[in-house]
Amino acid sequence: MDWHIVFYKDKFGNEPVKTFILRQPYTARAEIIHVLDLLHKLNFSLGFPYVKKISGNVWELRIKYSSNHYRILYFTATNRNFILLHAIRKTTNKLPQGDIDIAFKRMRDHLNNL
């Protein structure tokens, strides 16, 4: 059975990760979609350098395109879903704690609204 890529949706219907992806240049967007497709097809077989555990049930999808580094934070949910919580273009060596906090807040929000 396949795993599915699902965009987190807030109470207003906004999908912040989808919005982030669509705002990237076309070629970067293509690479992001390529890596999302790898996650969909390989799910838990996709390992480092593409996937890294952050904490608890939150994971980081790591995408490199040219000199840009993108990160999509996600978690695994029921019904074989990868819920994409937060996305950034990384500009520092370490993933900022504020971005991790956003991902955890959105995960709690998603789980509370099932």
C-alpha positions as CSV (number, residue, x, y, z in Angstrom):
1,M,0.0,0.0,0.0
2,D,1.3,3.4,-1.0
3,W,2.1,6.3,1.4
4,H,0.7,9.7,0.5
5,I,2.1,13.2,0.7
6,V,-0.4,15.5,2.4
7,F,0.0,19.2,3.0
8,Y,-0.9,20.5,6.4
9,K,-3.9,22.8,6.3
10,D,-4.7,25.4,8.9
11,K,-8.1,26.4,10.1
12,F,-8.4,28.9,7.3
13,G,-7.6,26.4,4.6
14,N,-4.1,27.7,4.0
15,E,-1.4,25.2,3.0
16,P,1.8,26.9,4.0
17,V,4.2,24.2,2.6
18,K,2.4,24.2,-0.8
19,T,2.5,28.0,-0.8
20,F,6.2,28.0,-0.1
21,I,6.9,25.5,-2.8
22,L,4.9,27.4,-5.4
23,R,6.9,30.6,-4.6
24,Q,10.2,29.0,-5.4
25,P,11.9,29.4,-8.8
26,Y,10.8,26.8,-11.4
27,T,14.0,24.8,-11.4
28,A,14.2,24.7,-7.5
29,R,10.5,23.8,-7.4
30,A,11.2,20.9,-9.8
31,E,13.9,19.5,-7.5
32,I,11.7,19.9,-4.4
33,I,8.9,17.9,-6.2
34,H,11.5,15.3,-7.3
35,V,12.5,14.7,-3.7
36,L,8.9,14.6,-2.5
37,D,8.3,12.0,-5.2
38,L,11.2,10.0,-3.8
39,L,9.6,10.2,-0.3
40,H,6.3,9.0,-1.8
41,K,7.9,6.1,-3.6
42,L,10.6,5.0,-1.1
43,N,8.9,6.2,2.1
44,F,11.0,4.8,5.0
45,S,13.7,3.4,2.7
46,L,14.6,7.0,1.8
47,G,17.4,7.8,4.2
48,F,20.3,10.2,4.7
49,P,21.1,12.6,3.0
50,Y,17.5,13.1,2.1
51,V,15.9,12.4,5.5
52,K,17.0,13.2,9.0
53,K,15.1,12.8,12.2
54,I,14.5,16.1,14.1
55,S,12.8,15.0,17.3
56,G,10.0,12.7,18.3
57,N,7.9,12.0,15.2
58,V,9.1,15.0,13.2
59,W,11.5,14.5,10.3
60,E,13.3,16.8,8.0
61,L,13.3,16.3,4.2
62,R,16.6,17.7,3.0
63,I,16.7,19.2,-0.6
64,K,19.7,20.7,-2.2
65,Y,19.4,22.7,-5.4
66,S,22.4,24.7,-6.6
67,S,23.7,26.6,-3.6
68,N,20.3,26.5,-1.9
69,H,19.3,24.2,0.9
70,Y,15.6,23.6,1.4
71,R,14.0,21.8,4.4
72,I,10.5,20.4,4.7
73,L,9.5,19.3,8.2
74,Y,6.9,16.5,8.3
75,F,5.5,13.7,10.4
76,T,3.9,10.3,9.7
77,A,0.2,10.0,10.4
78,T,-2.5,7.4,10.3
79,N,-3.6,6.0,6.9
80,R,0.0,6.0,5.6
81,N,0.3,9.8,5.3
82,F,3.3,12.0,5.4
83,I,2.0,15.4,6.6
84,L,4.1,18.3,5.4
85,L,4.2,20.8,8.2
86,H,6.7,23.6,7.5
87,A,9.2,24.5,4.7
88,I,12.2,26.9,4.6
89,R,15.1,27.8,2.5
90,K,17.9,27.2,5.0
91,T,20.4,30.0,5.4
92,T,22.3,28.9,8.6
93,N,24.2,25.7,9.5
94,K,21.7,24.6,12.0
95,L,17.9,24.4,11.6
96,P,16.5,27.4,13.6
97,Q,14.6,26.3,16.7
98,G,11.7,28.7,15.7
99,D,11.1,26.6,12.6
100,I,11.1,23.4,14.6
101,D,8.6,24.9,17.0
102,I,6.3,25.9,14.1
103,A,6.4,22.3,12.8
104,F,5.5,20.9,16.3
105,K,2.7,23.4,16.7
106,R,1.2,22.5,13.3
107,M,1.6,18.8,14.1
108,R,-0.4,19.3,17.4
109,D,-3.0,21.3,15.5
110,H,-3.4,18.6,12.8
111,L,-3.7,15.9,15.4
112,N,-6.2,17.9,17.5
113,N,-8.4,18.5,14.5
114,L,-8.8,14.9,13.2
